[in-house]
Amino acid sequence: MIHIVKIDDKTPAGKKIIKELRKYDKVVTFEDPADTGIKPERYVTGEEFRKTVKENLRKKFAEDDHM
């Protein structure tokens, strides 16, 4: 059976768990979203981020011009 687990690697406990799991490289694999093409929830590319920021700025400046 394969289990998918999400671990917050920004916490000390998460870092410790990941470090421990890396010891078992014959049975534990880490998948990089860049390799698999499967993006994490709420993930955006740099280009998508820039596009959204530009769009939001245009809207904001358009609202300010009408005031």
KOLGU-4560 file (N, C-alpha, C; in nm, 3 decimals, padded with zeros to 5 digits):
<recs>
<n_xx: 00.084 n_yy: -00.117 n_zz: 00.000 ca_xx: 00.000 ca_yy: 00.000 ca_zz: 00.000 c_xx: 00.089 c_yy: 00.124 c_zz: 00.000 mol: A seq: 1 type: MET>
<n_xx: 00.048 n_yy: 00.226 n_zz: -00.072 ca_xx: 00.121 ca_yy: 00.352 ca_zz: -00.076 c_xx: 00.039 c_yy: 00.457 c_zz: -00.002 mol: A seq: 2 type: ILE>
<n_xx: 00.106 n_yy: 00.533 n_zz: 00.084 ca_xx: 00.041 ca_yy: 00.639 ca_zz: 00.161 c_xx: 00.094 c_yy: 00.774 c_zz: 00.114 mol: A seq: 3 type: HIS>
<n_xx: 00.006 n_yy: 00.868 n_zz: 00.097 ca_xx: 00.046 ca_yy: 01.004 ca_zz: 00.064 c_xx: 00.032 c_yy: 01.085 c_zz: 00.192 mol: A seq: 4 type: ILE>
<n_xx: 00.140 n_yy: 01.149 n_zz: 00.232 ca_xx: 00.143 ca_yy: 01.222 ca_zz: 00.358 c_xx: 00.193 c_yy: 01.363 c_zz: 00.331 mol: A seq: 5 type: VAL>
<n_xx: 00.130 n_yy: 01.461 n_zz: 00.393 ca_xx: 00.176 ca_yy: 01.599 ca_zz: 00.382 c_xx: 00.243 c_yy: 01.636 c_zz: 00.514 mol: A seq: 6 type: LYS>
<n_xx: 00.367 n_yy: 01.682 n_zz: 00.505 ca_xx: 00.443 ca_yy: 01.719 ca_zz: 00.624 c_xx: 00.488 c_yy: 01.863 c_zz: 00.608 mol: A seq: 7 type: ILE>
<n_xx: 00.462 n_yy: 01.946 n_zz: 00.707 ca_xx: 00.503 ca_yy: 02.086 ca_zz: 00.703 c_xx: 00.652 c_yy: 02.092 c_zz: 00.737 mol: A seq: 8 type: ASP>
<n_xx: 00.734 n_yy: 02.116 n_zz: 00.635 ca_xx: 00.879 ca_yy: 02.117 ca_zz: 00.656 c_xx: 00.930 c_yy: 02.251 c_zz: 00.710 mol: A seq: 9 type: ASP>
<n_xx: 00.838 n_yy: 02.339 n_zz: 00.747 ca_xx: 00.879 ca_yy: 02.466 ca_zz: 00.805 c_xx: 00.884 c_yy: 02.459 c_zz: 00.958 mol: A seq: 10 type: LYS>
<n_xx: 00.839 n_yy: 02.345 n_zz: 01.012 ca_xx: 00.840 ca_yy: 02.329 ca_zz: 01.158 c_xx: 00.954 c_yy: 02.236 c_zz: 01.200 mol: A seq: 11 type: THR>
<n_xx: 01.003 n_yy: 02.250 n_zz: 01.322 ca_xx: 01.109 ca_yy: 02.160 ca_zz: 01.369 c_xx: 01.066 c_yy: 02.013 c_zz: 01.366 mol: A seq: 12 type: PRO>
<n_xx: 00.943 n_yy: 01.986 n_zz: 01.404 ca_xx: 00.895 ca_yy: 01.847 ca_zz: 01.403 c_xx: 00.889 c_yy: 01.794 c_zz: 01.260 mol: A seq: 13 type: ALA>
<n_xx: 00.842 n_yy: 01.875 n_zz: 01.168 ca_xx: 00.835 ca_yy: 01.833 ca_zz: 01.028 c_xx: 00.972 c_yy: 01.804 c_zz: 00.971 mol: A seq: 14 type: GLY>
<n_xx: 01.069 n_yy: 01.890 n_zz: 01.001 ca_xx: 01.206 ca_yy: 01.868 ca_zz: 00.954 c_xx: 01.263 c_yy: 01.739 c_zz: 01.010 mol: A seq: 15 type: LYS>
<n_xx: 01.234 n_yy: 01.713 n_zz: 01.137 ca_xx: 01.284 ca_yy: 01.591 ca_zz: 01.202 c_xx: 01.223 c_yy: 01.466 c_zz: 01.137 mol: A seq: 16 type: LYS>
<n_xx: 01.093 n_yy: 01.472 n_zz: 01.108 ca_xx: 01.026 ca_yy: 01.357 ca_zz: 01.045 c_xx: 01.084 c_yy: 01.332 c_zz: 00.906 mol: A seq: 17 type: ILE>
<n_xx: 01.103 n_yy: 01.436 n_zz: 00.828 ca_xx: 01.158 ca_yy: 01.421 ca_zz: 00.693 c_xx: 01.299 c_yy: 01.365 c_zz: 00.698 mol: A seq: 18 type: ILE>
<n_xx: 01.379 n_yy: 01.417 n_zz: 00.791 ca_xx: 01.516 ca_yy: 01.367 ca_zz: 00.806 c_xx: 01.515 c_yy: 01.217 c_zz: 00.837 mol: A seq: 19 type: LYS>
<n_xx: 01.425 n_yy: 01.176 n_zz: 00.924 ca_xx: 01.415 ca_yy: 01.034 ca_zz: 00.959 c_xx: 01.369 c_yy: 00.951 c_zz: 00.839 mol: A seq: 20 type: GLU>
<n_xx: 01.269 n_yy: 01.000 n_zz: 00.766 ca_xx: 01.218 ca_yy: 00.925 ca_zz: 00.651 c_xx: 01.323 c_yy: 00.908 c_zz: 00.541 mol: A seq: 21 type: LEU>
<n_xx: 01.410 n_yy: 01.007 n_zz: 00.525 ca_xx: 01.513 ca_yy: 00.999 ca_zz: 00.420 c_xx: 01.611 c_yy: 00.883 c_zz: 00.444 mol: A seq: 22 type: ARG>
<n_xx: 01.617 n_yy: 00.833 n_zz: 00.566 ca_xx: 01.704 ca_yy: 00.719 ca_zz: 00.597 c_xx: 01.655 c_yy: 00.591 c_zz: 00.531 mol: A seq: 23 type: LYS>
<n_xx: 01.528 n_yy: 00.586 n_zz: 00.495 ca_xx: 01.467 ca_yy: 00.465 ca_zz: 00.442 c_xx: 01.442 c_yy: 00.477 c_zz: 00.291 mol: A seq: 24 type: TYR>
<n_xx: 01.548 n_yy: 00.505 n_zz: 00.217 ca_xx: 01.535 ca_yy: 00.535 ca_zz: 00.074 c_xx: 01.490 c_yy: 00.417 c_zz: -00.011 mol: A seq: 25 type: ASP>
<n_xx: 01.493 n_yy: 00.295 n_zz: 00.044 ca_xx: 01.445 ca_yy: 00.179 ca_zz: -00.032 c_xx: 01.293 c_yy: 00.167 c_zz: -00.029 mol: A seq: 26 type: LYS>
<n_xx: 01.231 n_yy: 00.225 n_zz: 00.072 ca_xx: 01.085 ca_yy: 00.215 ca_zz: 00.083 c_xx: 01.013 c_yy: 00.350 c_zz: 00.085 mol: A seq: 27 type: VAL>
<n_xx: 01.088 n_yy: 00.457 n_zz: 00.100 ca_xx: 01.027 ca_yy: 00.591 ca_zz: 00.102 c_xx: 01.080 c_yy: 00.670 c_zz: -00.016 mol: A seq: 28 type: VAL>
<n_xx: 00.988 n_yy: 00.727 n_zz: -00.093 ca_xx: 01.028 ca_yy: 00.815 ca_zz: -00.203 c_xx: 00.964 c_yy: 00.951 c_zz: -00.185 mol: A seq: 29 type: THR>
<n_xx: 01.037 n_yy: 01.053 n_zz: -00.222 ca_xx: 00.988 ca_yy: 01.189 ca_zz: -00.219 c_xx: 00.965 c_yy: 01.232 c_zz: -00.363 mol: A seq: 30 type: PHE>
<n_xx: 00.848 n_yy: 01.284 n_zz: -00.392 ca_xx: 00.816 ca_yy: 01.327 ca_zz: -00.526 c_xx: 00.826 c_yy: 01.478 c_zz: -00.535 mol: A seq: 31 type: GLU>
<n_xx: 00.899 n_yy: 01.524 n_zz: -00.633 ca_xx: 00.914 ca_yy: 01.667 ca_zz: -00.657 c_xx: 00.806 c_yy: 01.709 c_zz: -00.756 mol: A seq: 32 type: ASP>
<n_xx: 00.722 n_yy: 01.807 n_zz: -00.720 ca_xx: 00.615 ca_yy: 01.850 ca_zz: -00.810 c_xx: 00.668 c_yy: 01.896 c_zz: -00.946 mol: A seq: 33 type: PRO>
<n_xx: 00.789 n_yy: 01.947 n_zz: -00.950 ca_xx: 00.847 ca_yy: 01.988 ca_zz: -01.078 c_xx: 00.870 c_yy: 01.869 c_zz: -01.169 mol: A seq: 34 type: ALA>
<n_xx: 00.900 n_yy: 01.753 n_zz: -01.111 ca_xx: 00.922 ca_yy: 01.632 ca_zz: -01.189 c_xx: 00.792 c_yy: 01.562 c_zz: -01.227 mol: A seq: 35 type: ASP>
<n_xx: 00.698 n_yy: 01.557 n_zz: -01.132 ca_xx: 00.574 ca_yy: 01.483 ca_zz: -01.154 c_xx: 00.470 c_yy: 01.562 c_zz: -01.232 mol: A seq: 36 type: THR>
<n_xx: 00.480 n_yy: 01.695 n_zz: -01.228 ca_xx: 00.379 ca_yy: 01.779 ca_zz: -01.293 c_xx: 00.256 c_yy: 01.798 c_zz: -01.208 mol: A seq: 37 type: GLY>
<n_xx: 00.253 n_yy: 01.737 n_zz: -01.090 ca_xx: 00.141 ca_yy: 01.751 ca_zz: -00.999 c_xx: 00.172 c_yy: 01.865 c_zz: -00.903 mol: A seq: 38 type: ILE>
<n_xx: 00.097 n_yy: 01.973 n_zz: -00.913 ca_xx: 00.124 ca_yy: 02.089 ca_zz: -00.830 c_xx: 00.052 c_yy: 02.078 c_zz: -00.696 mol: A seq: 39 type: LYS>
<n_xx: 00.119 n_yy: 02.120 n_zz: -00.589 ca_xx: 00.054 ca_yy: 02.122 ca_zz: -00.458 c_xx: -00.065 c_yy: 02.220 c_zz: -00.459 mol: A seq: 40 type: PRO>
<n_xx: -00.154 n_yy: 02.200 n_zz: -00.364 ca_xx: -00.269 ca_yy: 02.287 ca_zz: -00.350 c_xx: -00.223 c_yy: 02.433 c_zz: -00.336 mol: A seq: 41 type: GLU>
<n_xx: -00.287 n_yy: 02.524 n_zz: -00.407 ca_xx: -00.261 ca_yy: 02.669 ca_zz: -00.407 c_xx: -00.126 c_yy: 02.706 c_zz: -00.467 mol: A seq: 42 type: ARG>
<n_xx: -00.060 n_yy: 02.616 n_zz: -00.535 ca_xx: 00.070 ca_yy: 02.643 ca_zz: -00.598 c_xx: 00.049 c_yy: 02.725 c_zz: -00.725 mol: A seq: 43 type: TYR>
<n_xx: 00.132 n_yy: 02.827 n_zz: -00.745 ca_xx: 00.130 ca_yy: 02.902 ca_zz: -00.870 c_xx: 00.273 c_yy: 02.920 c_zz: -00.919 mol: A seq: 44 type: VAL>
<n_xx: 00.289 n_yy: 02.923 n_zz: -01.050 ca_xx: 00.421 ca_yy: 02.947 ca_zz: -01.107 c_xx: 00.454 c_yy: 03.095 c_zz: -01.095 mol: A seq: 45 type: THR>
<n_xx: 00.578 n_yy: 03.130 n_zz: -01.117 ca_xx: 00.618 ca_yy: 03.270 ca_zz: -01.114 c_xx: 00.542 c_yy: 03.351 c_zz: -01.216 mol: A seq: 46 type: GLY>
<n_xx: 00.524 n_yy: 03.293 n_zz: -01.335 ca_xx: 00.451 ca_yy: 03.363 ca_zz: -01.442 c_xx: 00.305 c_yy: 03.385 c_zz: -01.404 mol: A seq: 47 type: GLU>
<n_xx: 00.242 n_yy: 03.284 n_zz: -01.345 ca_xx: 00.102 ca_yy: 03.299 ca_zz: -01.302 c_xx: 00.091 c_yy: 03.405 c_zz: -01.193 mol: A seq: 48 type: GLU>
<n_xx: 00.187 n_yy: 03.410 n_zz: -01.104 ca_xx: 00.188 ca_yy: 03.510 ca_zz: -00.998 c_xx: 00.198 c_yy: 03.650 c_zz: -01.055 mol: A seq: 49 type: PHE>
<n_xx: 00.294 n_yy: 03.670 n_zz: -01.147 ca_xx: 00.312 ca_yy: 03.802 ca_zz: -01.209 c_xx: 00.186 c_yy: 03.846 c_zz: -01.284 mol: A seq: 50 type: ARG>
<n_xx: 00.125 n_yy: 03.753 n_zz: -01.355 ca_xx: 00.004 ca_yy: 03.784 ca_zz: -01.431 c_xx: -00.108 c_yy: 03.831 c_zz: -01.338 mol: A seq: 51 type: LYS>
<n_xx: -00.125 n_yy: 03.761 n_zz: -01.227 ca_xx: -00.228 ca_yy: 03.797 ca_zz: -01.129 c_xx: -00.200 c_yy: 03.932 c_zz: -01.066 mol: A seq: 52 type: THR>
<n_xx: -00.074 n_yy: 03.957 n_zz: -01.031 ca_xx: -00.038 ca_yy: 04.086 ca_zz: -00.970 c_xx: -00.064 c_yy: 04.200 c_zz: -01.068 mol: A seq: 53 type: VAL>
<n_xx: -00.021 n_yy: 04.183 n_zz: -01.193 ca_xx: -00.044 ca_yy: 04.287 ca_zz: -01.294 c_xx: -00.193 c_yy: 04.316 c_zz: -01.312 mol: A seq: 54 type: LYS>
<n_xx: -00.271 n_yy: 04.210 n_zz: -01.317 ca_xx: -00.416 ca_yy: 04.223 ca_zz: -01.334 c_xx: -00.477 c_yy: 04.299 c_zz: -01.217 mol: A seq: 55 type: GLU>
<n_xx: -00.437 n_yy: 04.262 n_zz: -01.097 ca_xx: -00.490 ca_yy: 04.329 ca_zz: -00.977 c_xx: -00.447 c_yy: 04.476 c_zz: -00.972 mol: A seq: 56 type: ASN>
<n_xx: -00.324 n_yy: 04.506 n_zz: -01.012 ca_xx: -00.278 ca_yy: 04.644 ca_zz: -01.013 c_xx: -00.355 c_yy: 04.727 c_zz: -01.116 mol: A seq: 57 type: LEU>
<n_xx: -00.380 n_yy: 04.670 n_zz: -01.234 ca_xx: -00.459 ca_yy: 04.741 ca_zz: -01.335 c_xx: -00.597 c_yy: 04.775 c_zz: -01.282 mol: A seq: 58 type: ARG>
<n_xx: -00.661 n_yy: 04.678 n_zz: -01.216 ca_xx: -00.794 ca_yy: 04.701 ca_zz: -01.160 c_xx: -00.790 c_yy: 04.811 c_zz: -01.055 mol: A seq: 59 type: LYS>
<n_xx: -00.689 n_yy: 04.807 n_zz: -00.968 ca_xx: -00.678 ca_yy: 04.904 ca_zz: -00.861 c_xx: -00.656 c_yy: 05.044 c_zz: -00.918 mol: A seq: 60 type: LYS>
<n_xx: -00.566 n_yy: 05.057 n_zz: -01.017 ca_xx: -00.541 ca_yy: 05.188 ca_zz: -01.078 c_xx: -00.664 c_yy: 05.238 c_zz: -01.153 mol: A seq: 61 type: PHE>
<n_xx: -00.739 n_yy: 05.149 n_zz: -01.214 ca_xx: -00.862 ca_yy: 05.188 ca_zz: -01.285 c_xx: -00.965 c_yy: 05.239 c_zz: -01.184 mol: A seq: 62 type: ALA>
<n_xx: -00.975 n_yy: 05.175 n_zz: -01.068 ca_xx: -01.068 ca_yy: 05.221 ca_zz: -00.964 c_xx: -01.025 c_yy: 05.358 c_zz: -00.912 mol: A seq: 63 type: GLU>
<n_xx: -00.897 n_yy: 05.378 n_zz: -00.891 ca_xx: -00.847 ca_yy: 05.505 ca_zz: -00.839 c_xx: -00.867 c_yy: 05.619 c_zz: -00.939 mol: A seq: 64 type: ASP>
<n_xx: -00.859 n_yy: 05.589 n_zz: -01.069 ca_xx: -00.878 ca_yy: 05.692 ca_zz: -01.172 c_xx: -01.022 c_yy: 05.740 c_zz: -01.176 mol: A seq: 65 type: ASP>
<n_xx: -01.117 n_yy: 05.655 n_zz: -01.137 ca_xx: -01.259 ca_yy: 05.691 ca_zz: -01.143 c_xx: -01.305 c_yy: 05.765 c_zz: -01.019 mol: A seq: 66 type: HIS>
<n_xx: -01.221 n_yy: 05.782 n_zz: -00.922 ca_xx: -01.260 ca_yy: 05.850 ca_zz: -00.798 c_xx: -01.238 c_yy: 05.997 c_zz: -00.808 mol: A seq: 67 type: MET>
</recs>
